[in-house]
Amino acid sequence: MTFRRWNAPTLSDEKLNSLCKELNIGRLTARVLAARGYDTPEKALSFLNEEKSFSSPFDLKDMDKAAARINEAIENDEVIAVFGDYDVDGVTSTALMYFYLQGCGARVVCSLPTRESTGYGLSAAAIDKMKQYDVSLIITVDNGVSAKDEVAYAKSLGIDTVVCDHHHAPLELPDAAAVVDPLRADDESEFKQLAGVGVALKLAAACEGCGVDEMLELYSVYAAIGTVSDIMPLTGENRRIVKAGLEALPYFENEGLAALCELSGIDPS
């Protein structure tokens, strides 16, 4: 195994001392900040204390259609299925959307594929299984943007689909009730690097008619875990999501996460 030495950019003692004094931090922290381009107290403070608001969820293309269809399903007492993915982002996206809809009084079920038997993404077999529960609306989270044939199959069975994804989108999108994905070609939203759970968070906020910050107060731990696990860049809105999640984690009550922490020997406090 070969190792490479990390050579940090050189910083004058004057600048280094200024960072340490103005921010009340150690020299190592100052060097790391400087290496990332935050080499003045002003730049470093802006990065460390960034509190910019989230952009409106309705900046995402089709978000209005997605929220309208989901709220219609809730009002009409339809059965809604949340279909996720087997990775951490997919599981936390599913949990966030499921618990949000459950809190709204919706009739909701959830479904996750398995890596070994069904593989990634929506499938005809999964749709058939959801149909057995009289599902009339599927919400895909962390998947679905490439499921053109599967969405068409669901439609042939009388099931609408709202796609909520963050993967690169093909030019020909599924014929869904709505396709929400910051990476679709015609999307003009500002922040393009959300995890699937970040898009799900914005979808929940749109359905509720509130700001993303308000929804984050309820679901920051799910959003943070999914964002970090999917190795999304910790900048912009992702950084605010993870910061909120880390602050909430010691007080978060969830049997599944508690069991995982215990099994891993982790004290969340």
Secondary structure, DSSP 8 states (H G I E B T S, - for coil): ------------HHHHHHHHHHHT--HHHHHHHHHTT--SHHHHHHHHT-------GGGSTTHHHHHHHHHHHHHTT-EEEEE--SSHHHHHHHHHHHHHHHHTT-EEEEE---TTTT-SS--HHHHHHHHTTTEEEEEEESB-TT-HHHHHHHHHTT-EEEEE--S---SS----SEEE-TTSTT---S-----HHHHHHHHHHHHHTS-HHHHHHHHHHHHHHHHHHTT---SHHHHHHHHHHHHHGGG---HHHHHHHHHHT----
